[in-house]
Amino acid sequence: MYLLYYPGFFTPNGDGDSDYWQIKNSEVEPLSKLFIYDRYGKLITELRPNDSGWDGTLNGNKLPSSDYWFIMERQNGKTYSGHFSLKR
């Protein structure tokens, strides 16, 4: 089993540094799924391990600076959750 790490924040401002949020090392579990939610529990997006990550948008619109939550369903059946910040 691999340990998965995730950044506590990201800054999608187009400077090439921390423009996407993704769980690090997730590509070693290609069948896992990652769901990102806003603070009200609304599903924002679903990511796959080989995706570049979330860019801080929903339907092409920039979402505000805030905390967001995730649930990761690993391919071994276990689920993990946590949160991170989007900073604009």
PDB file of N, CA, C and O in Angstrom, chain B, residues numbered from 101:
ATOM      1  N   MET B 101       0.850  -1.183   0.000  1.00  0.00           N
ATOM      2  CA  MET B 101       0.000   0.000   0.000  1.00  0.00           C
ATOM      3  C   MET B 101       0.894   1.243   0.000  1.00  0.00           C
ATOM      4  O   MET B 101       1.915   1.295   0.686  1.00  0.00           O
ATOM      5  N   TYR B 102       0.496   2.212  -0.763  1.00  0.00           N
ATOM      6  CA  TYR B 102       1.226   3.464  -0.851  1.00  0.00           C
ATOM      7  C   TYR B 102       0.589   4.512   0.038  1.00  0.00           C
ATOM      8  O   TYR B 102      -0.629   4.535   0.218  1.00  0.00           O
ATOM      9  N   LEU B 103       1.410   5.368   0.583  1.00  0.00           N
ATOM     10  CA  LEU B 103       0.901   6.514   1.325  1.00  0.00           C
ATOM     11  C   LEU B 103       0.550   7.604   0.333  1.00  0.00           C
ATOM     12  O   LEU B 103       1.280   7.844  -0.628  1.00  0.00           O
ATOM     13  N   LEU B 104      -0.553   8.250   0.569  1.00  0.00           N
ATOM     14  CA  LEU B 104      -0.989   9.317  -0.313  1.00  0.00           C
ATOM     15  C   LEU B 104      -0.868  10.641   0.418  1.00  0.00           C
ATOM     16  O   LEU B 104      -1.256  10.761   1.580  1.00  0.00           O
ATOM     17  N   TYR B 105      -0.336  11.616  -0.262  1.00  0.00           N
ATOM     18  CA  TYR B 105      -0.160  12.949   0.307  1.00  0.00           C
ATOM     19  C   TYR B 105      -0.972  13.941  -0.518  1.00  0.00           C
ATOM     20  O   TYR B 105      -1.188  13.749  -1.715  1.00  0.00           O
ATOM     21  N   TYR B 106      -1.408  14.984   0.134  1.00  0.00           N
ATOM     22  CA  TYR B 106      -2.118  16.016  -0.608  1.00  0.00           C
ATOM     23  C   TYR B 106      -1.714  17.379  -0.056  1.00  0.00           C
ATOM     24  O   TYR B 106      -1.426  17.527   1.132  1.00  0.00           O
ATOM     25  N   PRO B 107      -1.700  18.380  -0.954  1.00  0.00           N
ATOM     26  CA  PRO B 107      -1.340  19.719  -0.499  1.00  0.00           C
ATOM     27  C   PRO B 107      -2.464  20.321   0.334  1.00  0.00           C
ATOM     28  O   PRO B 107      -3.639  20.059   0.076  1.00  0.00           O
ATOM     29  N   GLY B 108      -2.110  21.122   1.326  1.00  0.00           N
ATOM     30  CA  GLY B 108      -3.093  21.776   2.187  1.00  0.00           C
ATOM     31  C   GLY B 108      -3.763  22.958   1.513  1.00  0.00           C
ATOM     32  O   GLY B 108      -4.790  23.447   1.984  1.00  0.00           O
ATOM     33  N   PHE B 109      -3.182  23.423   0.404  1.00  0.00           N
ATOM     34  CA  PHE B 109      -3.782  24.529  -0.346  1.00  0.00           C
ATOM     35  C   PHE B 109      -3.237  24.492  -1.767  1.00  0.00           C
ATOM     36  O   PHE B 109      -2.238  23.830  -2.048  1.00  0.00           O
ATOM     37  N   PHE B 110      -3.906  25.211  -2.654  1.00  0.00           N
ATOM     38  CA  PHE B 110      -3.391  25.432  -3.995  1.00  0.00           C
ATOM     39  C   PHE B 110      -3.835  26.806  -4.475  1.00  0.00           C
ATOM     40  O   PHE B 110      -4.800  27.378  -3.968  1.00  0.00           O
ATOM     41  N   THR B 111      -3.106  27.326  -5.469  1.00  0.00           N
ATOM     42  CA  THR B 111      -3.328  28.690  -5.947  1.00  0.00           C
ATOM     43  C   THR B 111      -3.429  28.687  -7.470  1.00  0.00           C
ATOM     44  O   THR B 111      -2.430  28.912  -8.153  1.00  0.00           O
ATOM     45  N   PRO B 112      -4.612  28.435  -8.008  1.00  0.00           N
ATOM     46  CA  PRO B 112      -4.767  28.345  -9.468  1.00  0.00           C
ATOM     47  C   PRO B 112      -4.762  29.716 -10.140  1.00  0.00           C
ATOM     48  O   PRO B 112      -5.806  30.217 -10.559  1.00  0.00           O
ATOM     49  N   ASN B 113      -3.576  30.318 -10.238  1.00  0.00           N
ATOM     50  CA  ASN B 113      -3.472  31.666 -10.805  1.00  0.00           C
ATOM     51  C   ASN B 113      -2.684  31.700 -12.112  1.00  0.00           C
ATOM     52  O   ASN B 113      -2.381  32.776 -12.627  1.00  0.00           O
ATOM     53  N   GLY B 114      -2.352  30.523 -12.652  1.00  0.00           N
ATOM     54  CA  GLY B 114      -1.689  30.471 -13.947  1.00  0.00           C
ATOM     55  C   GLY B 114      -0.190  30.695 -13.921  1.00  0.00           C
ATOM     56  O   GLY B 114       0.420  30.850 -14.979  1.00  0.00           O
ATOM     57  N   ASP B 115       0.427  30.719 -12.736  1.00  0.00           N
ATOM     58  CA  ASP B 115       1.872  30.942 -12.672  1.00  0.00           C
ATOM     59  C   ASP B 115       2.688  29.657 -12.796  1.00  0.00           C
ATOM     60  O   ASP B 115       3.918  29.693 -12.759  1.00  0.00           O
ATOM     61  N   GLY B 116       1.999  28.516 -12.943  1.00  0.00           N
ATOM     62  CA  GLY B 116       2.703  27.245 -13.096  1.00  0.00           C
ATOM     63  C   GLY B 116       3.088  26.582 -11.788  1.00  0.00           C
ATOM     64  O   GLY B 116       3.661  25.493 -11.793  1.00  0.00           O
ATOM     65  N   ASP B 117       2.783  27.216 -10.672  1.00  0.00           N
ATOM     66  CA  ASP B 117       3.106  26.664  -9.355  1.00  0.00           C
ATOM     67  C   ASP B 117       1.814  26.460  -8.571  1.00  0.00           C
ATOM     68  O   ASP B 117       1.113  27.428  -8.273  1.00  0.00           O
ATOM     69  N   SER B 118       1.497  25.234  -8.242  1.00  0.00           N
ATOM     70  CA  SER B 118       0.292  24.892  -7.464  1.00  0.00           C
ATOM     71  C   SER B 118      -0.996  25.333  -8.151  1.00  0.00           C
ATOM     72  O   SER B 118      -1.929  25.792  -7.493  1.00  0.00           O
ATOM     73  N   ASP B 119      -1.045  25.192  -9.487  1.00  0.00           N
ATOM     74  CA  ASP B 119      -2.246  25.579 -10.226  1.00  0.00           C
ATOM     75  C   ASP B 119      -3.334  24.512 -10.202  1.00  0.00           C
ATOM     76  O   ASP B 119      -4.490  24.798 -10.514  1.00  0.00           O
ATOM     77  N   TYR B 120      -2.974  23.290  -9.835  1.00  0.00           N
ATOM     78  CA  TYR B 120      -3.933  22.185  -9.775  1.00  0.00           C
ATOM     79  C   TYR B 120      -3.822  21.485  -8.435  1.00  0.00           C
ATOM     80  O   TYR B 120      -2.746  21.420  -7.840  1.00  0.00           O
ATOM     81  N   TRP B 121      -4.955  20.959  -7.963  1.00  0.00           N
ATOM     82  CA  TRP B 121      -4.950  20.185  -6.725  1.00  0.00           C
ATOM     83  C   TRP B 121      -5.187  18.723  -7.075  1.00  0.00           C
ATOM     84  O   TRP B 121      -6.151  18.388  -7.764  1.00  0.00           O
ATOM     85  N   GLN B 122      -4.308  17.864  -6.601  1.00  0.00           N
ATOM     86  CA  GLN B 122      -4.421  16.427  -6.840  1.00  0.00           C
ATOM     87  C   GLN B 122      -3.683  15.716  -5.715  1.00  0.00           C
ATOM     88  O   GLN B 122      -2.723  16.249  -5.160  1.00  0.00           O
ATOM     89  N   ILE B 123      -4.127  14.528  -5.386  1.00  0.00           N
ATOM     90  CA  ILE B 123      -3.433  13.725  -4.380  1.00  0.00           C
ATOM     91  C   ILE B 123      -2.167  13.153  -5.002  1.00  0.00           C
ATOM     92  O   ILE B 123      -2.208  12.533  -6.065  1.00  0.00           O
ATOM     93  N   LYS B 124      -1.058  13.365  -4.337  1.00  0.00           N
ATOM     94  CA  LYS B 124       0.225  12.875  -4.831  1.00  0.00           C
ATOM     95  C   LYS B 124       0.288  11.355  -4.699  1.00  0.00           C
ATOM     96  O   LYS B 124      -0.245  10.783  -3.747  1.00  0.00           O
ATOM     97  N   ASN B 125       0.933  10.718  -5.645  1.00  0.00           N
ATOM     98  CA  ASN B 125       1.101   9.257  -5.705  1.00  0.00           C
ATOM     99  C   ASN B 125      -0.187   8.515  -6.006  1.00  0.00           C
ATOM    100  O   ASN B 125      -0.199   7.285  -5.957  1.00  0.00           O
ATOM    101  N   SER B 126      -1.267   9.210  -6.314  1.00  0.00           N
ATOM    102  CA  SER B 126      -2.533   8.513  -6.555  1.00  0.00           C
ATOM    103  C   SER B 126      -2.495   7.657  -7.814  1.00  0.00           C
ATOM    104  O   SER B 126      -3.281   6.719  -7.945  1.00  0.00           O
ATOM    105  N   GLU B 127      -1.590   7.968  -8.743  1.00  0.00           N
ATOM    106  CA  GLU B 127      -1.528   7.203  -9.988  1.00  0.00           C
ATOM    107  C   GLU B 127      -1.119   5.745  -9.775  1.00  0.00           C
ATOM    108  O   GLU B 127      -1.304   4.922 -10.672  1.00  0.00           O
ATOM    109  N   VAL B 128      -0.569   5.409  -8.611  1.00  0.00           N
ATOM    110  CA  VAL B 128      -0.208   4.010  -8.344  1.00  0.00           C
ATOM    111  C   VAL B 128      -1.443   3.162  -8.046  1.00  0.00           C
ATOM    112  O   VAL B 128      -1.355   1.936  -7.980  1.00  0.00           O
ATOM    113  N   GLU B 129      -2.580   3.806  -7.867  1.00  0.00           N
ATOM    114  CA  GLU B 129      -3.850   3.105  -7.671  1.00  0.00           C
ATOM    115  C   GLU B 129      -4.831   3.591  -8.743  1.00  0.00           C
ATOM    116  O   GLU B 129      -5.707   4.406  -8.453  1.00  0.00           O
ATOM    117  N   PRO B 130      -4.691   3.098  -9.973  1.00  0.00           N
ATOM    118  CA  PRO B 130      -5.455   3.640 -11.099  1.00  0.00           C
ATOM    119  C   PRO B 130      -6.965   3.466 -11.004  1.00  0.00           C
ATOM    120  O   PRO B 130      -7.697   4.130 -11.738  1.00  0.00           O
ATOM    121  N   LEU B 131      -7.446   2.611 -10.138  1.00  0.00           N
ATOM    122  CA  LEU B 131      -8.891   2.403 -10.013  1.00  0.00           C
ATOM    123  C   LEU B 131      -9.520   3.230  -8.899  1.00  0.00           C
ATOM    124  O   LEU B 131     -10.725   3.135  -8.668  1.00  0.00           O
ATOM    125  N   SER B 132      -8.730   4.030  -8.211  1.00  0.00           N
ATOM    126  CA  SER B 132      -9.289   4.854  -7.138  1.00  0.00           C
ATOM    127  C   SER B 132     -10.060   6.034  -7.726  1.00  0.00           C
ATOM    128  O   SER B 132      -9.868   6.411  -8.882  1.00  0.00           O
ATOM    129  N   LYS B 133     -10.935   6.605  -6.901  1.00  0.00           N
ATOM    130  CA  LYS B 133     -11.747   7.753  -7.306  1.00  0.00           C
ATOM    131  C   LYS B 133     -11.618   8.833  -6.248  1.00  0.00           C
ATOM    132  O   LYS B 133     -11.513   8.542  -5.056  1.00  0.00           O
ATOM    133  N   LEU B 134     -11.628  10.071  -6.689  1.00  0.00           N
ATOM    134  CA  LEU B 134     -11.494  11.212  -5.796  1.00  0.00           C
ATOM    135  C   LEU B 134     -12.635  12.178  -6.069  1.00  0.00           C
ATOM    136  O   LEU B 134     -12.839  12.608  -7.204  1.00  0.00           O
ATOM    137  N   PHE B 135     -13.374  12.515  -5.023  1.00  0.00           N
ATOM    138  CA  PHE B 135     -14.511  13.416  -5.132  1.00  0.00           C
ATOM    139  C   PHE B 135     -14.206  14.677  -4.332  1.00  0.00           C
ATOM    140  O   PHE B 135     -13.756  14.594  -3.190  1.00  0.00           O
ATOM    141  N   ILE B 136     -14.448  15.846  -4.926  1.00  0.00           N
ATOM    142  CA  ILE B 136     -14.218  17.123  -4.257  1.00  0.00           C
ATOM    143  C   ILE B 136     -15.560  17.818  -4.053  1.00  0.00           C
ATOM    144  O   ILE B 136     -16.389  17.880  -4.961  1.00  0.00           O
ATOM    145  N   TYR B 137     -15.758  18.345  -2.828  1.00  0.00           N
ATOM    146  CA  TYR B 137     -17.015  18.975  -2.435  1.00  0.00           C
ATOM    147  C   TYR B 137     -16.760  20.384  -1.909  1.00  0.00           C
ATOM    148  O   TYR B 137     -15.681  20.690  -1.403  1.00  0.00           O
ATOM    149  N   ASP B 138     -17.782  21.240  -2.041  1.00  0.00           N
ATOM    150  CA  ASP B 138     -17.685  22.550  -1.408  1.00  0.00           C
ATOM    151  C   ASP B 138     -18.115  22.446   0.049  1.00  0.00           C
ATOM    152  O   ASP B 138     -18.445  21.359   0.524  1.00  0.00           O
ATOM    153  N   ARG B 139     -18.114  23.556   0.750  1.00  0.00           N
ATOM    154  CA  ARG B 139     -18.410  23.538   2.192  1.00  0.00           C
ATOM    155  C   ARG B 139     -19.854  23.180   2.511  1.00  0.00           C
ATOM    156  O   ARG B 139     -20.185  22.882   3.658  1.00  0.00           O
ATOM    157  N   TYR B 140     -20.713  23.207   1.499  1.00  0.00           N
ATOM    158  CA  TYR B 140     -22.111  22.831   1.704  1.00  0.00           C
ATOM    159  C   TYR B 140     -22.380  21.372   1.347  1.00  0.00           C
ATOM    160  O   TYR B 140     -23.507  20.894   1.476  1.00  0.00           O
ATOM    161  N   GLY B 141     -21.348  20.671   0.900  1.00  0.00           N
ATOM    162  CA  GLY B 141     -21.489  19.272   0.543  1.00  0.00           C
ATOM    163  C   GLY B 141     -21.861  19.027  -0.903  1.00  0.00           C
ATOM    164  O   GLY B 141     -22.172  17.898  -1.281  1.00  0.00           O
ATOM    165  N   LYS B 142     -21.834  20.072  -1.717  1.00  0.00           N
ATOM    166  CA  LYS B 142     -22.149  19.931  -3.139  1.00  0.00           C
ATOM    167  C   LYS B 142     -20.939  19.347  -3.864  1.00  0.00           C
ATOM    168  O   LYS B 142     -19.816  19.828  -3.706  1.00  0.00           O
ATOM    169  N   LEU B 143     -21.179  18.311  -4.656  1.00  0.00           N
ATOM    170  CA  LEU B 143     -20.098  17.707  -5.430  1.00  0.00           C
ATOM    171  C   LEU B 143     -19.626  18.692  -6.490  1.00  0.00           C
ATOM    172  O   LEU B 143     -20.420  19.179  -7.294  1.00  0.00           O
ATOM    173  N   ILE B 144     -18.334  18.979  -6.486  1.00  0.00           N
ATOM    174  CA  ILE B 144     -17.736  19.905  -7.444  1.00  0.00           C
ATOM    175  C   ILE B 144     -17.174  19.149  -8.639  1.00  0.00           C
ATOM    176  O   ILE B 144     -17.424  19.517  -9.787  1.00  0.00           O
ATOM    177  N   THR B 145     -16.420  18.098  -8.370  1.00  0.00           N
ATOM    178  CA  THR B 145     -15.809  17.333  -9.450  1.00  0.00           C
ATOM    179  C   THR B 145     -15.387  15.954  -8.955  1.00  0.00           C
ATOM    180  O   THR B 145     -15.266  15.712  -7.754  1.00  0.00           O
ATOM    181  N   GLU B 146     -15.169  15.068  -9.902  1.00  0.00           N
ATOM    182  CA  GLU B 146     -14.598  13.747  -9.626  1.00  0.00           C
ATOM    183  C   GLU B 146     -13.311  13.652 -10.427  1.00  0.00           C
ATOM    184  O   GLU B 146     -13.286  13.961 -11.619  1.00  0.00           O
ATOM    185  N   LEU B 147     -12.251  13.228  -9.772  1.00  0.00           N
ATOM    186  CA  LEU B 147     -10.954  13.087 -10.428  1.00  0.00           C
ATOM    187  C   LEU B 147     -10.534  11.636 -10.465  1.00  0.00           C
ATOM    188  O   LEU B 147     -10.887  10.844  -9.590  1.00  0.00           O
ATOM    189  N   ARG B 148      -9.789  11.306 -11.475  1.00  0.00           N
ATOM    190  CA  ARG B 148      -9.131  10.006 -11.580  1.00  0.00           C
ATOM    191  C   ARG B 148      -7.650  10.210 -11.283  1.00  0.00           C
ATOM    192  O   ARG B 148      -7.145  11.325 -11.414  1.00  0.00           O
ATOM    193  N   PRO B 149      -6.954   9.164 -10.890  1.00  0.00           N
ATOM    194  CA  PRO B 149      -5.539   9.304 -10.518  1.00  0.00           C
ATOM    195  C   PRO B 149      -4.642   9.896 -11.602  1.00  0.00           C
ATOM    196  O   PRO B 149      -3.671  10.582 -11.283  1.00  0.00           O
ATOM    197  N   ASN B 150      -4.942   9.650 -12.856  1.00  0.00           N
ATOM    198  CA  ASN B 150      -4.088  10.161 -13.931  1.00  0.00           C
ATOM    199  C   ASN B 150      -4.512  11.536 -14.436  1.00  0.00           C
ATOM    200  O   ASN B 150      -3.882  12.074 -15.346  1.00  0.00           O
ATOM    201  N   ASP B 151      -5.562  12.113 -13.867  1.00  0.00           N
ATOM    202  CA  ASP B 151      -5.954  13.472 -14.228  1.00  0.00           C
ATOM    203  C   ASP B 151      -4.904  14.451 -13.709  1.00  0.00           C
ATOM    204  O   ASP B 151      -4.216  14.174 -12.727  1.00  0.00           O
ATOM    205  N   SER B 152      -4.790  15.595 -14.375  1.00  0.00           N
ATOM    206  CA  SER B 152      -3.816  16.599 -13.925  1.00  0.00           C
ATOM    207  C   SER B 152      -4.203  17.195 -12.583  1.00  0.00           C
ATOM    208  O   SER B 152      -3.338  17.677 -11.851  1.00  0.00           O
ATOM    209  N   GLY B 153      -5.485  17.171 -12.247  1.00  0.00           N
ATOM    210  CA  GLY B 153      -5.953  17.703 -10.972  1.00  0.00           C
ATOM    211  C   GLY B 153      -7.077  18.694 -11.181  1.00  0.00           C
ATOM    212  O   GLY B 153      -7.487  18.959 -12.311  1.00  0.00           O
ATOM    213  N   TRP B 154      -7.571  19.239 -10.083  1.00  0.00           N
ATOM    214  CA  TRP B 154      -8.658  20.206 -10.133  1.00  0.00           C
ATOM    215  C   TRP B 154      -8.077  21.597 -10.266  1.00  0.00           C
ATOM    216  O   TRP B 154      -7.119  21.946  -9.577  1.00  0.00           O
ATOM    217  N   ASP B 155      -8.661  22.397 -11.160  1.00  0.00           N
ATOM    218  CA  ASP B 155      -8.151  23.740 -11.435  1.00  0.00           C
ATOM    219  C   ASP B 155      -8.912  24.849 -10.710  1.00  0.00           C
ATOM    220  O   ASP B 155      -8.680  26.028 -10.978  1.00  0.00           O
ATOM    221  N   GLY B 156      -9.805  24.495  -9.809  1.00  0.00           N
ATOM    222  CA  GLY B 156     -10.525  25.504  -9.036  1.00  0.00           C
ATOM    223  C   GLY B 156     -11.743  26.076  -9.733  1.00  0.00           C
ATOM    224  O   GLY B 156     -12.238  27.138  -9.356  1.00  0.00           O
ATOM    225  N   THR B 157     -12.236  25.366 -10.763  1.00  0.00           N
ATOM    226  CA  THR B 157     -13.409  25.853 -11.483  1.00  0.00           C
ATOM    227  C   THR B 157     -14.553  24.854 -11.411  1.00  0.00           C
ATOM    228  O   THR B 157     -14.364  23.679 -11.096  1.00  0.00           O
ATOM    229  N   LEU B 158     -15.740  25.355 -11.712  1.00  0.00           N
ATOM    230  CA  LEU B 158     -16.934  24.530 -11.858  1.00  0.00           C
ATOM    231  C   LEU B 158     -17.659  25.044 -13.087  1.00  0.00           C
ATOM    232  O   LEU B 158     -18.066  26.205 -13.135  1.00  0.00           O
ATOM    233  N   ASN B 159     -17.821  24.184 -14.077  1.00  0.00           N
ATOM    234  CA  ASN B 159     -18.459  24.558 -15.345  1.00  0.00           C
ATOM    235  C   ASN B 159     -17.801  25.785 -15.980  1.00  0.00           C
ATOM    236  O   ASN B 159     -18.481  26.636 -16.552  1.00  0.00           O
ATOM    237  N   GLY B 160     -16.482  25.865 -15.874  1.00  0.00           N
ATOM    238  CA  GLY B 160     -15.735  26.961 -16.479  1.00  0.00           C
ATOM    239  C   GLY B 160     -15.685  28.244 -15.664  1.00  0.00           C
ATOM    240  O   GLY B 160     -15.042  29.211 -16.071  1.00  0.00           O
ATOM    241  N   ASN B 161     -16.356  28.263 -14.520  1.00  0.00           N
ATOM    242  CA  ASN B 161     -16.370  29.450 -13.661  1.00  0.00           C
ATOM    243  C   ASN B 161     -15.418  29.264 -12.484  1.00  0.00           C
ATOM    244  O   ASN B 161     -15.401  28.206 -11.854  1.00  0.00           O
ATOM    245  N   LYS B 162     -14.622  30.301 -12.189  1.00  0.00           N
ATOM    246  CA  LYS B 162     -13.693  30.232 -11.058  1.00  0.00           C
ATOM    247  C   LYS B 162     -14.483  30.219  -9.753  1.00  0.00           C
ATOM    248  O   LYS B 162     -15.355  31.058  -9.528  1.00  0.00           O
ATOM    249  N   LEU B 163     -14.163  29.256  -8.906  1.00  0.00           N
ATOM    250  CA  LEU B 163     -14.788  29.211  -7.591  1.00  0.00           C
ATOM    251  C   LEU B 163     -14.002  30.093  -6.620  1.00  0.00           C
ATOM    252  O   LEU B 163     -12.816  30.351  -6.831  1.00  0.00           O
ATOM    253  N   PRO B 164     -14.661  30.554  -5.561  1.00  0.00           N
ATOM    254  CA  PRO B 164     -13.996  31.492  -4.644  1.00  0.00           C
ATOM    255  C   PRO B 164     -12.959  30.824  -3.741  1.00  0.00           C
ATOM    256  O   PRO B 164     -12.953  29.607  -3.552  1.00  0.00           O
ATOM    257  N   SER B 165     -12.099  31.654  -3.202  1.00  0.00           N
ATOM    258  CA  SER B 165     -11.182  31.186  -2.159  1.00  0.00           C
ATOM    259  C   SER B 165     -12.025  30.656  -1.018  1.00  0.00           C
ATOM    260  O   SER B 165     -12.929  31.336  -0.533  1.00  0.00           O
ATOM    261  N   SER B 166     -11.728  29.450  -0.596  1.00  0.00           N
ATOM    262  CA  SER B 166     -12.504  28.803   0.459  1.00  0.00           C
ATOM    263  C   SER B 166     -11.858  27.471   0.788  1.00  0.00           C
ATOM    264  O   SER B 166     -10.872  27.073   0.169  1.00  0.00           O
ATOM    265  N   ASP B 167     -12.424  26.792   1.766  1.00  0.00           N
ATOM    266  CA  ASP B 167     -12.014  25.424   2.063  1.00  0.00           C
ATOM    267  C   ASP B 167     -12.897  24.474   1.269  1.00  0.00           C
ATOM    268  O   ASP B 167     -14.088  24.720   1.075  1.00  0.00           O
ATOM    269  N   TYR B 168     -12.291  23.387   0.815  1.00  0.00           N
ATOM    270  CA  TYR B 168     -12.989  22.349   0.064  1.00  0.00           C
ATOM    271  C   TYR B 168     -12.639  21.011   0.690  1.00  0.00           C
ATOM    272  O   TYR B 168     -11.579  20.859   1.296  1.00  0.00           O
ATOM    273  N   TRP B 169     -13.531  20.047   0.542  1.00  0.00           N
ATOM    274  CA  TRP B 169     -13.364  18.739   1.151  1.00  0.00           C
ATOM    275  C   TRP B 169     -13.264  17.689   0.064  1.00  0.00           C
ATOM    276  O   TRP B 169     -13.737  17.881  -1.056  1.00  0.00           O
ATOM    277  N   PHE B 170     -12.638  16.572   0.415  1.00  0.00           N
ATOM    278  CA  PHE B 170     -12.540  15.474  -0.548  1.00  0.00           C
ATOM    279  C   PHE B 170     -12.788  14.149   0.143  1.00  0.00           C
ATOM    280  O   PHE B 170     -12.603  14.001   1.351  1.00  0.00           O
ATOM    281  N   ILE B 171     -13.209  13.197  -0.660  1.00  0.00           N
ATOM    282  CA  ILE B 171     -13.297  11.798  -0.254  1.00  0.00           C
ATOM    283  C   ILE B 171     -12.586  10.994  -1.330  1.00  0.00           C
ATOM    284  O   ILE B 171     -12.877  11.133  -2.518  1.00  0.00           O
ATOM    285  N   MET B 172     -11.667  10.165  -0.911  1.00  0.00           N
ATOM    286  CA  MET B 172     -10.966   9.293  -1.848  1.00  0.00           C
ATOM    287  C   MET B 172     -11.379   7.865  -1.572  1.00  0.00           C
ATOM    288  O   MET B 172     -11.254   7.367  -0.453  1.00  0.00           O
ATOM    289  N   GLU B 173     -11.876   7.211  -2.616  1.00  0.00           N
ATOM    290  CA  GLU B 173     -12.209   5.786  -2.543  1.00  0.00           C
ATOM    291  C   GLU B 173     -11.048   5.037  -3.170  1.00  0.00           C
ATOM    292  O   GLU B 173     -10.862   5.059  -4.387  1.00  0.00           O
ATOM    293  N   ARG B 174     -10.274   4.375  -2.328  1.00  0.00           N
ATOM    294  CA  ARG B 174      -9.101   3.664  -2.817  1.00  0.00           C
ATOM    295  C   ARG B 174      -9.517   2.329  -3.403  1.00  0.00           C
ATOM    296  O   ARG B 174     -10.594   1.816  -3.099  1.00  0.00           O
ATOM    297  N   GLN B 175      -8.663   1.770  -4.242  1.00  0.00           N
ATOM    298  CA  GLN B 175      -9.022   0.530  -4.911  1.00  0.00           C
ATOM    299  C   GLN B 175      -9.057  -0.667  -3.962  1.00  0.00           C
ATOM    300  O   GLN B 175      -9.547  -1.732  -4.337  1.00  0.00           O
ATOM    301  N   ASN B 176      -8.545  -0.512  -2.737  1.00  0.00           N
ATOM    302  CA  ASN B 176      -8.643  -1.595  -1.754  1.00  0.00           C
ATOM    303  C   ASN B 176      -9.960  -1.525  -0.980  1.00  0.00           C
ATOM    304  O   ASN B 176     -10.196  -2.332  -0.081  1.00  0.00           O
ATOM    305  N   GLY B 177     -10.829  -0.551  -1.332  1.00  0.00           N
ATOM    306  CA  GLY B 177     -12.137  -0.437  -0.698  1.00  0.00           C
ATOM    307  C   GLY B 177     -12.196   0.544   0.458  1.00  0.00           C
ATOM    308  O   GLY B 177     -13.286   0.882   0.921  1.00  0.00           O
ATOM    309  N   LYS B 178     -11.063   1.004   0.929  1.00  0.00           N
ATOM    310  CA  LYS B 178     -11.053   1.968   2.034  1.00  0.00           C
ATOM    311  C   LYS B 178     -11.311   3.368   1.511  1.00  0.00           C
ATOM    312  O   LYS B 178     -10.979   3.689   0.370  1.00  0.00           O
ATOM    313  N   THR B 179     -11.906   4.200   2.357  1.00  0.00           N
ATOM    314  CA  THR B 179     -12.133   5.595   1.980  1.00  0.00           C
ATOM    315  C   THR B 179     -11.397   6.506   2.958  1.00  0.00           C
ATOM    316  O   THR B 179     -11.268   6.203   4.144  1.00  0.00           O
ATOM    317  N   TYR B 180     -10.927   7.612   2.433  1.00  0.00           N
ATOM    318  CA  TYR B 180     -10.233   8.618   3.218  1.00  0.00           C
ATOM    319  C   TYR B 180     -10.834   9.978   2.889  1.00  0.00           C
ATOM    320  O   TYR B 180     -11.276  10.217   1.765  1.00  0.00           O
ATOM    321  N   SER B 181     -10.846  10.846   3.861  1.00  0.00           N
ATOM    322  CA  SER B 181     -11.379  12.185   3.624  1.00  0.00           C
ATOM    323  C   SER B 181     -10.451  13.220   4.242  1.00  0.00           C
ATOM    324  O   SER B 181      -9.626  12.914   5.104  1.00  0.00           O
ATOM    325  N   GLY B 182     -10.607  14.434   3.783  1.00  0.00           N
ATOM    326  CA  GLY B 182      -9.802  15.535   4.275  1.00  0.00           C
ATOM    327  C   GLY B 182     -10.269  16.834   3.659  1.00  0.00           C
ATOM    328  O   GLY B 182     -11.297  16.879   2.983  1.00  0.00           O
ATOM    329  N   HIS B 183      -9.515  17.884   3.892  1.00  0.00           N
ATOM    330  CA  HIS B 183      -9.877  19.178   3.316  1.00  0.00           C
ATOM    331  C   HIS B 183      -8.617  19.945   2.950  1.00  0.00           C
ATOM    332  O   HIS B 183      -7.514  19.615   3.384  1.00  0.00           O
ATOM    333  N   PHE B 184      -8.811  20.977   2.140  1.00  0.00           N
ATOM    334  CA  PHE B 184      -7.723  21.813   1.657  1.00  0.00           C
ATOM    335  C   PHE B 184      -8.316  23.176   1.314  1.00  0.00           C
ATOM    336  O   PHE B 184      -9.535  23.339   1.283  1.00  0.00           O
ATOM    337  N   SER B 185      -7.451  24.150   1.059  1.00  0.00           N
ATOM    338  CA  SER B 185      -7.899  25.498   0.737  1.00  0.00           C
ATOM    339  C   SER B 185      -7.560  25.876  -0.691  1.00  0.00           C
ATOM    340  O   SER B 185      -6.499  25.526  -1.208  1.00  0.00           O
ATOM    341  N   LEU B 186      -8.470  26.589  -1.314  1.00  0.00           N
ATOM    342  CA  LEU B 186      -8.225  27.222  -2.601  1.00  0.00           C
ATOM    343  C   LEU B 186      -7.962  28.684  -2.288  1.00  0.00           C
ATOM    344  O   LEU B 186      -8.784  29.347  -1.656  1.00  0.00           O
ATOM    345  N   LYS B 187      -6.814  29.189  -2.730  1.00  0.00           N
ATOM    346  CA  LYS B 187      -6.458  30.594  -2.482  1.00  0.00           C
ATOM    347  C   LYS B 187      -6.336  31.320  -3.807  1.00  0.00           C
ATOM    348  O   LYS B 187      -5.596  30.896  -4.694  1.00  0.00           O
ATOM    349  N   ARG B 188      -7.051  32.394  -3.931  1.00  0.00           N
ATOM    350  CA  ARG B 188      -6.997  33.211  -5.167  1.00  0.00           C
ATOM    351  C   ARG B 188      -6.168  34.451  -4.913  1.00  0.00           C
ATOM    352  O   ARG B 188      -5.994  35.272  -5.813  1.00  0.00           O
TER     353      ARG B 188
END
